[in-house]
Amino acid sequence: MTSYEAVLNQIKAVPAGTIGEDRTIAWLTDSKVVGVARNSRGHLELFLAGDELRPRTGTVNNAMRYHSWHRDTLPPLNANRICLPALGHFDQVCAFIAAELLREKADSNLESAFAVTEPLIELAIKRMEISENAILGLVGELLLLDALCRRAADPQVGPIVQAWDGWRRSARDFTWEGTGVEIKTTTLTTSSHAIHGVHQIEPTPARDDATGEARLLLVSIGLRQADLNEPALSIPSLVESILERLNATGASGLVDEFLTRVSVYGTESGIGYEHATMVNEAPFATPFSVTFVRGYDMADPAVEVLRRHDVITHQHVDAQSVAFRVELPATISLDNPIAGARRVVEAILSLHI
């Protein structure tokens, strides 16, 4: 039986495809039933050769495709392909799935082995998707924080970094002089975002012990994985840029606190970026290009989303527990949303646009 360690070593040696849909499948045993490949972007794919499998869970069904794969010098290959999540440089997870399939004798009875292993595959994919969302979220928050630091006056840089609250569970990702900022990141081509509680899309009202928010901007950031030789950013590069700005503006005393906050981000979902030791580690080093940055004024009545008053009429519903998805158009009105990172940052800082 092939061990997890042996499978992991094989996976680590699998090269990325050169272009397009080209890829090289590395078969894990001589039977050539369970194989692993990387596409041209380096994402891991698990190949299960044989008849079409019928997943019982939606998660695995969405990740699996059955095709007849063309080969240059051999007959076409009929195989099921499991595409791991977009930031799928999780070699250990792929190795765990493959080793379990082999342990359940996939070489001799793939259908039976898959049926037994599918619940583990589902859990692994879900965990990877959660980690992927956390990584995308961190990139988006650091991107905006870096843009704020670069545009702000030197004395403002330290307070701006301290005002970032998205690294922990908090009511708002960032607040600056009465402006609340909720940051949402997506790899889609539209501003489609999951909302967890109406507080994420409405200004915080004033209370006896707090001034509240004069306005709320939902900053929608679109990302895609960058191609080779394309200008790109990453978690390490954004962290380094913010550190340079802190040091250059006399706020070096905040460096350790900032790095600690970055390391805490996403730990609830199993990730955590330590800048001193993880600069070159996937998936943190994944390069991204920015496709759009939009700042939506959520007080605009033309923004047609679920509001608190829509929920509180139902006295047995906790307004903060209501989860839904918003689909915000690229243009709502002449001034909404604010388009481009520089203009969004200037709006947050109340600078002339």
Secondary structure, DSSP 4 states (H G I P E B T S, - for coil): ---HHHHHHHHHTPPBPSSTT----EESSTT--EEEEE-TT--EEEEEESSPP--SSHHHHHHEEEEEE--SSS--EEEEEEEPPTT---HHHHHHHHHHHHHTTTTT-HHHHHHHHHHHHHHHHHHHHHHHHHHHHHHHHHHHHHHHHHHS-HHHHHHHHHHB-TTSS-S-SEEETTEEEEEEEESSSSEEEEEESGGGGSPPPPBTTB---SEEEEEEEEEEEPPTTS--B-HHHHHHHHHHHHHHTT-GGGHHHHHHHHHHTTGGGT----TTT-TT-TTTT--EEEEEEEEEETT-TTS----HHHHHTSTTS-GGG-EEEEEE-S-SBTTBSEESHHHHHHHHTT---
